[in-house]
Amino acid sequence: MQTIDFELEGVYVELNMLLKLTGLCDSGGAGKAIVATGAVKVDGAIELRKTCKIHAGQVVVIDDVEIHVLADPEESEK
């Protein structure tokens, strides 16, 4: 399984945009379509909310790719 470490810029990222920003799809719209198929799990549970807020510490899995969402170092300092 491929693992991607994604560093947040801010408090959260929407699920569809996370897929785009990690290069797993070409656009936010394509990300929404992927989420709608039920192919994405967040913390082990299927997630169907396309714009679900993903926070630091969560793990997103799609196919054989696992995305570890890491805290924004600047947010941690606040």
C-alpha positions in Angstrom: 0.0 0.0 0.0 1.3 3.4 -0.9 1.4 6.0 1.9 1.1 9.8 1.4 1.8 12.3 4.2 -0.3 15.4 3.6 0.5 18.5 5.6 -2.5 20.7 6.2 -2.5 24.4 5.4 -5.0 25.5 8.0 -7.4 23.7 10.3 -9.0 21.3 7.8 -9.3 20.3 4.1 -12.4 19.2 2.3 -12.3 15.5 1.3 -12.8 16.2 -2.4 -10.0 18.8 -2.4 -7.6 16.4 -0.4 -8.0 13.9 -3.3 -7.1 16.7 -5.8 -4.2 18.1 -3.7 -2.6 14.6 -3.3 -2.8 14.0 -7.1 -5.3 11.2 -6.9 -7.7 13.0 -9.2 -7.5 16.0 -11.6 -10.1 18.3 -10.0 -12.4 18.9 -7.0 -15.3 17.8 -9.2 -13.6 14.5 -10.0 -12.9 14.1 -6.2 -16.6 14.5 -5.5 -17.4 11.9 -8.1 -15.0 9.4 -6.5 -16.3 10.0 -3.0 -19.9 9.5 -4.2 -19.0 6.0 -5.4 -18.2 4.9 -1.8 -14.6 4.2 -2.7 -13.1 6.4 0.0 -12.7 5.6 3.7 -12.0 8.0 6.5 -10.7 6.5 9.7 -11.9 3.1 8.5 -15.5 4.0 7.6 -16.9 4.7 4.2 -17.4 8.4 3.7 -20.0 9.7 1.3 -20.0 13.4 2.2 -18.0 14.9 -0.6 -16.9 18.0 1.3 -16.4 16.3 4.7 -13.8 18.3 6.7 -10.7 16.3 7.2 -8.5 17.3 10.2 -5.0 16.5 11.3 -4.6 12.9 12.6 -7.2 11.4 10.3 -6.4 8.7 7.8 -8.0 8.6 4.3 -7.9 5.4 2.2 -8.7 5.1 -1.4 -7.8 1.9 -3.4 -4.3 1.0 -2.3 -3.4 4.5 -1.2 -3.4 5.6 2.5 -3.2 9.4 3.2 -2.0 10.5 6.6 -3.2 14.0 7.3 -0.6 15.9 9.4 -1.0 19.2 11.3 0.0 22.5 9.9 3.1 23.5 11.9 2.0 27.1 11.9 -1.4 26.2 13.4 0.3 24.1 16.1 2.2 27.2 17.2 -0.9 29.3 17.8 
